[in-house]
């Protein structure tokens, strides 16, 4: 009986979590514009979506932003992990706590604080007007901890003697890192890269406060839903869901291989 109740509980939880997404994907193939009437299977809303220049422009902004910020966040995460190994336990614990702050802090707090920070810098320097640069900085800021936490466990698995042995055999430290350390932590780097990419694509709140006139997909969707809920949004949301889901599945597979 207890086993049956546990399974029933899991089924109900998954239904509550994923049934809205399944309904959204289902109606993205609805030929009818009405959300309460099934008019037959059709790809018309996907065709309409890919003809919408506003959405395509927002999609290109989002993808470019996600790629750049994920790349920069990965570099910062790997650099922080490698640097933290050389510190003592207390300093390492402090760095870990500081790294966790952007992850546990509410998005609204991060968004407002970044907006005020950029305004402060702009007031005294005249630079950092809201736009693509502020978006890249903001996304890199909240994506870097995900890369850091993906690389750190893999780095801890490497014995320090491996790097020291490479240096003793005549390999320069910089070359030893790329020849010895980097291949070992590459699964963690790839996992962190895809996690940062998925988080960047999904973000709305922080982007809303730091984007200026730049439109990303979440901001465009929000603007569209304020007027009316078009079936195009169903198609667009379904595509975003599939992209993020594939990224997370890839990350999961990479973690299983560690």
TALINQUI-V94104 format. One record per helix or strand. SS is the DSSP state (h for helix, s for strand). FROM is the first residue (numbers start at 1). TO is the last residue. If there is no record, write none. Layout:
SS & FROM & TO
SS & FROM & TO
This chain:
h & 2 & 27
s & 30 & 30
s & 41 & 41
h & 44 & 49
h & 53 & 85
h & 89 & 104
h & 107 & 125
h & 132 & 156
h & 160 & 168
h & 173 & 202
h & 205 & 210
h & 217 & 227
h & 231 & 256
